[in-house]
Amino acid sequence: MIPLSIPKLNGNEWKYVQDCLNTGWISSAGSYVNQFEDMVAKYAGAKYGVACMNGTAGLHIAQILLGVTENDHVIAPNITFIATLNAIKYTGAQPILIDVDANNWQMDLDLLEQYLETQTETQTRDTETCRVDKSTNKRVRAIMPVHVLGNIGDMERMVQLAKTYHLDIIEDSTEALGSTFKNKHAGTFGSIGVFSFNGNKIISTGGGGVIVTDDEALANKARHLTTQAKVSAMDYIHDEIGFNYRLVNVLAAIGVAQMEQFPGILKDKRAMDVYYREHLQGVGDIAFQAIPEGAQPNGWLFTFSTSRMRELLAYLNENGVQSRPFWMPMNQLEMFKHDIYITKNDVSASVYETSISIPSSAGITQEQLETVVRTIKAFYEE
C-alpha cells in the first residue's frame, strides 16, 4: 500500500532523540524546544516562536492571547479540519462559518465582506471600537483563515478587511509551512499564526505545534500560559489559569532534525504537485484546486475533485493506493450545525462530495508517483 502521507525521517532525528535520552532532557525543559521554535519562526519570517504540544493547542492559546471569550464570535471557513472549530469552542466563543471559494477552496472573501458589511455593525465596547453581529449582539472578535491543504488565498485583501472591520487575524497555518502569498510566509499576516507538526504534515514531530508572532508581549504571554502560568522558577506559584501545552524536548529534537531537511522536502513536495497536475490533466473529469495569483503553496496534500469520487476512492484503496475523502463541512457536523453559516450556493457541500486526497508523503518516490497516476488512469479507462 502506498501511504497517504507519512513523514520522511532520514536525517538527524535518531541522533538528537538519543541525545535527549542520554542526557535525561526529555520533558518540556531542554535546548531542543528553544532551538525548534526559533528555527520555525526564523523560517517563517516571524520574530518569535513558542512551541506547543500540537496545532490545536496553539490555536486555543492564540485566541486567549487576543481576548476571545464566550461573548465573542470568531470567523472561520466552513471547509477545514475540525481542530479549527474545536479550538474556537474551547474558548466558549461561537463560530461564524463562511463558505469557500469554488475554485481555490479557501474562505470566500466576497461572502466574508458581504457578511461584515450587512450583518454586523460598529459599536464601542469597553472603550474599543468593534463590530457586533446584529442577530446575536455578540462582538465579532477575530477571523481565523485556514490555508487549506497548504494553499493560500488573497491575504492582502484579508488583512484589509480585518483592518476595516476591527478584527484580529489568527492564521490557522497548520498545513502551510513553506506556503507564501506574494513572498510573505503564511502565519505572518495577522497578529498570530500557528503551525502544526502532526504525523501527516509536511514535516513532523509526531505531535507538535509552533505559535509565531512579531509581538514580544504576546510571545511571552504564550510561553507563560503554555507552562501552567508558573511565575517562580523555584516555588510553585501560578498567577492565572494556565495550560500544560508546552512541547517536550524529545519531540522538539525530531523537529530540529526535520527543519534541517525542510528546504529539500519542500522542493520535492512542490515537484510532486507539478507532476500530479501534469499527468492527471484531462483524465476523466478531474479538476484541480486552483492556486490564486501570487500564492505559492507548499504542496502538502494533493487533493482533486471528480464526480466519481466514491467509486475512485474504493478503487484506489482496493488497489494499493491509500486515499481519503475530504473533510466534512463544519456545518454538517452535529456540534456545529446550529452555528451561523454564510453561504449562497453551499460550495462546501460540493467540494466535500467530490474531493479525494491521494498519496503525498514527503518521501514519495518517482515509482510511487507513477503507480498512483497509472492506477487513477486505469480507473477512468474501465
N, C-alpha and C positions, 0 to 999 in steps of 0.2 A: 504493500500500500504506500503510495506517495503521500506523505503527510500534508495537511493543510498549511500549517505554519508553526515550525519549530525553530528554536534558536540555533545559531551557529557558534559552537563553543570549542574553538581550536586555537585560542590564544593563551594568555597567562592566567586563565580562570583557576585552574587547579593549583598553580604556584601560589597565587595570592590567598586562596582559601586555606591552603596548607599553612601559610604564614599565620593566618588568624588562629588556626587550631594549635599550632606550635607555641604561639605566644599567649594563648588564652583570651585574646581580644575578639570575642565572638558576639558580644551584645552591642547595644547602641553607642557605647563609648569605644572609639577606635579611629585610627587615622584614615582608614579607607572610606568612612562615611563622609568626612570633610572633603576628601580628595574627589570622591564621586560627584558630590553636589557641586563642587567648584568646576569640574570638567563639563558637566551638563550645562551649567549656567554660562560658562565661557563659550561653549559651542553655540548656544542659542543667542548669544549676544546680550545676555542679561547680567546685571551687576551682582545679583545674589541668588543662591540656590539653597533650598532646605530639603533634605532627603527625608522621605516618609515611607511608611510601610506599603502603600500602594496608591494608585492614582485616585481612587475613591476617597481615601483619607485626605489627600491633598485638596480635592475639590471641596470637601467638608470644611477643612480649616480655612481655605481661601474665602469662603462665604462668612465665616465667623470673623475673620480679619476685617472684612468690609461692612460688618454690622448687620448682616442679614438675619432677620428674626421671623417669628411666626406671624408678624403683622405685615409681611412683605410678599411680593411676587418676584420670581426670578424667571426670566425668559430663556427658553431652550428650544432646540429643534425637535420636531416630532419623530425624526429618524435619528436614533443614537443608541449606543449600548446603554442598558438600564442603569449603570452606575451613575450616569449624569443626573438622572431624575432621583435616584435614591439619595444622592448627596444633598440635593435640594430639600428633600423631605426630612432628612436628618435635622435640619435647622428649624423645621416647622413651617417653612415658607411654602407657598403654593406656586407650582409651575404655571407659566403661560406657554403653551405649546404652539410653535409656528411650523406650518407645513414647509416642505422642502422644495427647492427648485427642481423642475423635472429633468433638467439636463445634468447638473453637477451634483445633485443630491445634498447640497448644503442648505442652510436656512434660507428661505425665500425672503430676500431683503425688501422686495416690494410689499409683501404681506406684512412684514415687520413694521415698515414705515407707515403703512395704512393703519395698522392697529394702534401704534403710538399716537398718530395724529387724530384719529377719530374716536378711539375708545379710552383714551386717557386724557387727563387734564393737569395743568400745572397748579400746584399748591405749595404752601410753605408749612413744613412740619419740623418742629424742633430747630427752628431758625434756618432750616435748609430748604432750598428750592428743589422740588422733586416732581415727578409725575405720579399720578394716582389713577388706578383703574376705576372707571366710573361705575361699573357694575358691582364691585366688591368694596370700594373705598379703601383698598389696600395700596400701599406705596409699591411702585414698580422699582425695585432697588437696583437690580443688576441684570445683565444679559450674559448668558453663557453659550457662546458659539462653540460648536463642536466641529473640528476639522475631520469630517467623516472619511474614514479609510485613508487618512493621510493626505487627502485633497484639501484645498483651502480656497475659500470664497473671497469676495471683494472686501478685504479687511479695511481698506481706506474708507469705503462707504460705511462700513460697520462702525468705525471709530467716529465718523462724523455724526451718525445717527445717535450714538451714545452721548456725544457731547451736546447735541441739540436737545436731547430729552433727559439730560441729567442722570445718566445711567453709568454705573461702573461696569467694566468688562472683565469677566473671569474667563479666560480661554481654556476650554477643555481640549488641550493639545495632546491628550493621552496617546493618540495614534499618530502623532505628527512630528516626532523628532526628525529633523532633516528637511521638513517642508518649509517653503518660503513663499511670500507674496511680495513681488517687486523687490526681491533681495532682502527682505526683512523676515526674520525667522518667526515661525509660529510660536505663540506663547509670550511674545513681547509687544503685542499691540495694545493690550489692556493693562489694568493695574496689576494683575496676577495671571500667570499661566501655570498649567500643571501637565507634567509628562508622566506616562506610565511605562513600567518595565516588567509587565506581566509576561508569562511564559511565551505568549504568542506574538508579542510586539516585535518591532524591527530589531531591537536589541533587548536583552532580558537580564533581570537579576532574580528570576523565579517569581518574585513578587516585590514590587517597589515602585516608588514614585519620586518626583522632584518638583517642588514648588519653585517657580522663578519669579523674580520681581526686580525692579530698579529702585524700589523704596526700602531703604535700610531699616526703617522703623517696622514696616510690615514683615520683613525677613526676620528681624529679631523677635518679633511677637510670634511668628510662625514657629520658630525654633523653641521658644518658651512653651507654647501650647502643646507642641508635639512631644514634649518631655515632661508631661504631667504638671506643668506650671510650677516647677520647683525653683525656689529663689535662693536657696542656700546650697553651696557645694558640700557642706558638712551636715547641717541639720535638715530634718525632713519638714521644711516649711514651704507651703504652697500658697500662692496668693489669689488663685481663682480656679475654676474648674478646668482641668487640663485633660490631655488625652495621651494614651500610650501608643503614639503614632510614629515614633522615630524609627527609621530604617536601621537594621542591625548591621554590624561591621562585616560579618561573613558574607552577607548578600551584597553589600556595597563593594566588597572585594571583587565579586563577579562583575559588578557594574563597571568598575575601573578597567578591568580587562576587556569588557565589551566596548567601552568607549575608545579604547586604544585601536580597536579594529573598525570602528564605525565608518570612517570615510570609505573604506573598501566595501563594506556591507551596503552602504547607501548607493554606491556606484552600481553594484550588482543588482540591487532591488530596482533601480530605475531602468537598467538594461532589461530586466525581466519584464517590466511593464511594457517597454517598447516591443519586445519580442511577441508578447501575447497580442498586443494591438495589431501588429503587422500580420501575424499568422492566423488570427481569428477574424480579421476584417472580411466581411462578406460571407461568413459562414452562417448558414441558416438565417435567423432573424436577430442575431446577436447585435446588441447595441452597447456601447461603452459609456462609462461615466465621463462626462465632459470635463476638461481641465480649463478653468477660467483664464482669461488673458492676464498675464502677469504672475500666475501661480506656477510653482514648481513643486509638485507633490513628491513624497518620499517613496511611493510605490509599495506601501505597506502590505495591503491585502487585495489582490486583484479580484474585482467583482464586476460582473456584467449582467445585463438583463436579456431575457428571452421569454417569449410566451410559453415555451415548453419547459420552464424551469423545473417543475416537479419531476417530469419524466427524465430530464437530463441529470438531475440530482441523483435519482435512483440508479441510473445507468452508470454514472461515473463511480459512485461508491461500490457498485457491484463489480466494476472492472478495475479496481485497484487505484482509483484516483479520489482521494478523500476530498469531499466538497461539502459545503454547508449553505443553507438558505441564509438570507439577510435577516437583520434584527426585525422583530415585530414592531410596528409603530407604537409609540408610547401610549397613544390614546386608545389603543385596542387592549391594553393590559388592564386587568381588573382594578388595580390600585390607582390608576391614573385616568380612568375613563370619565371621571366627573370633573377633571380639571379643564380649564378653558383651552380650547383648540381653535386656532385661527387658520382657516383654510378657505379655498374657493372650490377646488376640484379634488381634494384629498389625494394629492400626488403621492403621499407617503404610502397609501394602501397599494397603489400600482407598483411602486418601487419594491415594496416588500413581496408582492405576489409574483414578481418576475425576476428577481435578482438572485444570483448564485455566486459564491466565493470559491475560487479554485486554488490549488497548491501555490503557495507564495513564500515558502521558507527562505530565511536569509541565505542558507547554503544550498538552495535548489540547484541541481546540476543541469547542464545542457541536455543530457539524455532524458532527464525527468521532464524538462520543459517540452521536448519533442514528443514524449509519450502522452503528456496531457493534451497537447494540441491534436495529436493523431487520434486520441480517443474521442475527443469532442467532435472532430470531423466525421469520425465513423458513426457517431450517433445520428448526425444530421443526414448521413448518406443512406441510412437504413430505410 
